């Protein structure tokens, strides 16, 4: 499928914040975000795809990544891949702990590739209810 223009479309809605009665609901979101970067070399571009091995990436501290130690795609999260600073369509990328494979050979040698992995699995909600009161009812008006 050919690349296509992606346009921003926003529909405004009036939303009021959730209101808890008979207790308190606390939600904590602690996303784990890791980034990796690499410069494309001729050996990465082959056939119909570009393969960047884990050890060809540098982490946010500028340190090389160990072989087979890229994070897997999180079940409660997502990855973003930027080629030359441009966010790519999800179907173009395949991430494993060993490599990032891009289903293209359209990028030139020396092009920077940034992999961003965001994991929301450390998100939790707790309900605090006084012993004499039942669990809170949460109402949201949209």
Residue frames as qw, qx, qy, qz and C-alpha x, y, z in Angstrom:
[[0.000, 0.891, 0.455, 0.000, 0.00, 0.00, 0.00],
 [0.398, 0.529, -0.028, 0.749, 1.37, 3.42, -0.91],
 [0.268, -0.278, -0.460, 0.800, 2.11, 5.99, 1.75],
 [0.036, -0.738, -0.528, -0.418, -0.65, 8.50, 2.28],
 [0.020, 0.454, -0.208, 0.866, -1.09, 11.94, 3.81],
 [0.395, -0.481, -0.732, 0.279, -2.24, 11.88, 7.42],
 [0.070, -0.544, -0.064, -0.834, -4.34, 14.91, 8.41],
 [0.054, -0.095, -0.705, 0.701, -5.28, 16.00, 11.90],
 [0.396, -0.460, -0.507, -0.612, -9.03, 15.78, 12.58],
 [0.095, -0.047, -0.699, 0.707, -10.40, 16.94, 15.91],
 [0.380, -0.579, -0.547, -0.470, -13.99, 16.77, 17.17],
 [0.031, -0.309, 0.494, -0.812, -14.61, 18.89, 20.24],
 [0.563, -0.485, -0.642, -0.188, -16.78, 17.62, 23.07],
 [0.297, -0.639, 0.304, -0.641, -17.72, 19.06, 26.43],
 [0.750, -0.132, -0.633, 0.140, -16.56, 16.70, 29.16],
 [0.420, -0.767, 0.244, -0.419, -16.70, 17.11, 32.91],
 [0.148, 0.448, -0.838, 0.275, -14.27, 15.43, 35.25],
 [0.614, -0.269, -0.738, -0.079, -15.34, 12.16, 36.93],
 [0.364, -0.548, 0.323, -0.681, -16.86, 12.63, 40.36],
 [0.496, -0.052, -0.851, 0.161, -16.43, 9.98, 43.03],
 [0.537, -0.552, 0.093, -0.631, -18.88, 9.76, 45.89],
 [0.900, -0.394, 0.070, -0.175, -18.43, 7.74, 49.08],
 [0.844, -0.284, 0.256, 0.377, -14.66, 7.42, 48.73],
 [0.047, 0.825, -0.377, -0.417, -11.59, 8.29, 46.68],
 [0.909, 0.323, 0.199, 0.175, -10.29, 6.85, 43.42],
 [0.182, -0.812, 0.425, 0.357, -6.58, 7.34, 42.78],
 [0.894, 0.408, 0.126, 0.138, -5.03, 6.41, 39.44],
 [0.346, -0.736, 0.433, 0.390, -1.27, 6.40, 39.04],
 [0.821, 0.564, 0.051, 0.073, 0.28, 6.31, 35.58],
 [0.395, -0.719, 0.478, 0.313, 4.02, 5.63, 35.43],
 [0.849, 0.526, -0.026, -0.032, 4.92, 4.98, 31.81],
 [0.634, -0.441, 0.441, 0.457, 8.37, 3.55, 31.14],
 [0.578, 0.810, -0.006, -0.095, 9.76, 5.28, 28.05],
 [0.625, -0.402, 0.463, 0.483, 13.01, 4.15, 26.44],
 [0.533, 0.812, -0.079, -0.223, 14.60, 5.49, 23.28],
 [0.727, -0.197, 0.486, 0.444, 17.25, 4.08, 20.99],
 [0.413, 0.837, -0.113, -0.341, 18.96, 5.59, 17.96],
 [0.728, -0.083, 0.531, 0.425, 21.04, 4.32, 15.06],
 [0.260, 0.670, -0.331, -0.611, 22.50, 5.61, 11.81],
 [0.915, 0.321, 0.209, -0.128, 21.75, 3.46, 8.77],
 [0.245, -0.547, 0.688, 0.409, 24.70, 1.71, 7.14],
 [0.515, 0.349, -0.575, -0.531, 24.84, -0.05, 3.78],
 [0.189, 0.091, -0.976, 0.066, 24.91, -3.47, 5.48],
 [0.297, 0.248, 0.674, -0.629, 21.50, -2.78, 7.10],
 [0.576, 0.492, 0.002, -0.653, 19.75, -2.16, 3.76],
 [0.118, -0.214, 0.925, 0.290, 19.17, -5.38, 1.83],
 [0.074, 0.346, 0.912, 0.207, 16.56, -6.84, -0.54],
 [0.178, -0.638, -0.474, -0.581, 13.21, -5.25, 0.34],
 [0.563, -0.785, -0.253, -0.057, 13.86, -4.34, 3.98],
 [0.194, 0.677, -0.455, 0.546, 16.19, -2.57, 6.36],
 [0.825, -0.413, -0.378, 0.073, 17.34, -4.53, 9.43],
 [0.014, 0.728, -0.432, 0.532, 18.91, -2.76, 12.40],
 [0.706, -0.148, -0.656, 0.223, 20.34, -5.23, 14.91],
 [0.539, -0.806, -0.242, 0.041, 20.04, -4.46, 18.63],
 [0.686, -0.410, 0.056, 0.598, 23.80, -3.95, 18.97],
 [0.382, 0.359, 0.303, 0.796, 23.72, -1.29, 16.22],
 [0.235, -0.848, -0.305, -0.365, 21.54, 0.96, 18.43],
 [0.263, 0.191, -0.498, 0.804, 22.69, 3.37, 21.12],
 [0.280, -0.656, -0.683, 0.156, 20.53, 4.00, 24.21],
 [0.067, -0.956, -0.207, -0.198, 19.59, 7.43, 25.64],
 [0.529, -0.773, 0.215, 0.276, 22.94, 7.58, 27.45],
 [0.387, 0.779, -0.453, -0.193, 24.86, 6.97, 24.22],
 [0.411, -0.393, 0.823, -0.022, 25.85, 3.45, 25.26],
 [0.396, 0.167, -0.775, -0.463, 25.68, 0.53, 22.81],
 [0.818, -0.142, 0.166, -0.532, 22.77, -1.88, 23.27],
 [0.370, -0.301, 0.878, 0.027, 23.65, -5.50, 23.99],
 [0.315, 0.042, -0.793, -0.519, 22.65, -8.12, 21.38],
 [0.422, -0.377, -0.800, -0.197, 19.08, -9.41, 21.85],
 [0.261, -0.379, -0.604, 0.650, 18.30, -6.81, 24.51],
 [0.207, -0.206, -0.212, -0.932, 15.88, -4.45, 22.80],
 [0.407, 0.114, 0.651, -0.630, 12.54, -4.41, 24.64],
 [0.136, 0.352, 0.880, 0.288, 9.69, -6.42, 23.17],
 [0.238, -0.391, -0.290, -0.841, 6.63, -4.49, 22.03],
 [0.141, 0.008, 0.727, -0.672, 4.70, -3.97, 25.29],
 [0.072, -0.462, -0.863, -0.191, 1.21, -5.41, 25.54],
 [0.140, -0.865, -0.433, 0.211, 0.16, -2.26, 27.43],
 [0.223, -0.697, 0.195, 0.653, 2.02, 0.25, 25.33],
 [0.684, 0.712, 0.161, 0.005, 3.32, 1.08, 21.89],
 [0.604, -0.245, 0.288, 0.702, 6.40, 1.83, 19.82],
 [0.363, 0.902, 0.040, -0.228, 7.17, 4.80, 17.60],
 [0.720, -0.034, 0.353, 0.596, 9.79, 4.68, 14.85],
 [0.180, 0.925, -0.019, -0.334, 11.19, 7.88, 13.41],
 [0.748, 0.158, 0.329, 0.555, 13.27, 7.81, 10.23],
 [0.328, 0.281, 0.124, 0.893, 15.13, 11.07, 9.65],
 [0.066, 0.094, 0.377, -0.919, 12.86, 12.66, 12.28],
 [0.549, -0.028, -0.303, -0.779, 9.60, 11.59, 10.59],
 [0.574, -0.071, 0.697, -0.425, 7.18, 9.30, 12.46],
 [0.230, 0.163, -0.838, -0.468, 6.56, 6.15, 10.40],
 [0.774, -0.140, -0.202, -0.583, 3.39, 4.10, 9.94],
 [0.655, -0.405, 0.580, -0.266, 3.14, 1.17, 12.37],
 [0.945, 0.244, 0.199, -0.092, 2.88, -1.44, 9.61],
 [0.517, 0.754, -0.383, 0.130, 6.36, -0.50, 8.39],
 [0.037, -0.622, 0.688, -0.371, 8.09, -1.72, 11.59],
 [0.907, -0.215, -0.347, -0.099, 8.66, -5.10, 13.21],
 [0.108, -0.713, 0.557, -0.411, 10.42, -5.02, 16.59],
 [0.908, -0.208, -0.358, 0.064, 11.96, -8.04, 18.31],
 [0.598, -0.760, 0.154, 0.200, 14.51, -8.16, 21.11],
 [0.739, -0.090, 0.381, 0.548, 17.15, -8.86, 18.42],
 [0.279, 0.044, 0.406, 0.869, 16.33, -6.19, 15.83],
 [0.366, 0.630, 0.283, -0.624, 14.09, -3.57, 14.29],
 [0.380, 0.154, 0.727, 0.551, 13.09, -4.45, 10.73],
 [0.303, 0.561, 0.082, -0.766, 11.67, -1.75, 8.46],
 [0.643, 0.391, 0.647, 0.124, 9.72, -2.95, 5.42],
 [0.392, 0.918, 0.038, -0.051, 11.50, -0.50, 3.13],
 [0.729, -0.079, 0.140, 0.665, 14.83, 0.27, 1.53],
 [0.226, 0.855, 0.293, 0.363, 13.83, 3.88, 0.90],
 [0.359, -0.922, 0.101, 0.109, 16.14, 5.47, 3.49],
 [0.568, 0.702, -0.356, 0.241, 19.71, 6.40, 2.60],
 [0.757, -0.087, -0.385, 0.521, 22.95, 5.42, 4.30],
 [0.257, 0.132, -0.284, 0.914, 23.58, 7.81, 7.21],
 [0.425, -0.513, -0.293, -0.686, 19.87, 8.41, 7.91],
 [0.107, -0.210, 0.740, -0.630, 19.10, 8.51, 11.65],
 [0.588, -0.340, -0.643, -0.354, 16.49, 6.08, 13.01],
 [0.194, -0.291, 0.588, -0.729, 14.96, 6.58, 16.46],
 [0.523, -0.305, -0.778, -0.165, 13.02, 3.83, 18.22],
 [0.265, -0.322, 0.406, -0.813, 10.79, 4.91, 21.11],
 [0.468, -0.253, -0.844, -0.060, 9.16, 2.28, 23.33],
 [0.330, -0.341, 0.281, -0.834, 6.40, 3.35, 25.76],
 [0.441, -0.185, -0.878, 0.037, 5.09, 0.86, 28.32],
 [0.412, -0.448, 0.088, -0.789, 2.03, 1.62, 30.49],
 [0.704, -0.200, -0.680, -0.039, 1.94, -1.70, 32.36],
 [0.362, -0.123, -0.592, 0.710, 2.88, 0.11, 35.59],
 [0.300, -0.326, -0.110, -0.890, -0.51, 1.88, 35.70],
 [0.266, -0.291, -0.884, 0.253, -2.73, 1.25, 38.71],
 [0.359, -0.506, -0.133, -0.773, -5.95, 2.49, 40.26],
 [0.263, -0.144, -0.832, 0.467, -6.84, 2.20, 43.90],
 [0.398, -0.619, -0.350, -0.580, -10.17, 2.82, 45.59],
 [0.184, 0.048, -0.677, 0.711, -10.06, 4.06, 49.16],
 [0.485, -0.511, -0.455, -0.545, -13.39, 3.60, 50.92],
 [0.294, -0.409, 0.556, -0.661, -14.19, 4.33, 54.56],
 [0.031, -0.008, -0.992, 0.120, -15.23, 1.15, 56.36],
 [0.290, 0.414, 0.658, -0.558, -18.77, 2.40, 56.92],
 [0.477, 0.619, -0.057, -0.621, -19.41, 3.33, 53.27],
 [0.854, 0.279, 0.425, 0.109, -19.76, 1.24, 50.13],
 [0.553, -0.011, 0.408, 0.727, -17.48, 1.59, 47.10],
 [0.110, 0.523, 0.003, -0.845, -17.70, 4.93, 45.30],
 [0.583, 0.616, 0.526, 0.067, -19.96, 5.45, 42.33],
 [0.282, -0.342, 0.329, 0.834, -18.17, 7.22, 39.50],
 [0.450, 0.752, 0.470, -0.107, -20.19, 9.38, 37.12],
 [0.318, -0.233, 0.383, 0.835, -18.82, 10.97, 33.96],
 [0.424, 0.757, 0.362, -0.340, -20.81, 13.45, 31.92],
 [0.418, -0.101, 0.525, 0.735, -19.82, 13.78, 28.27]]
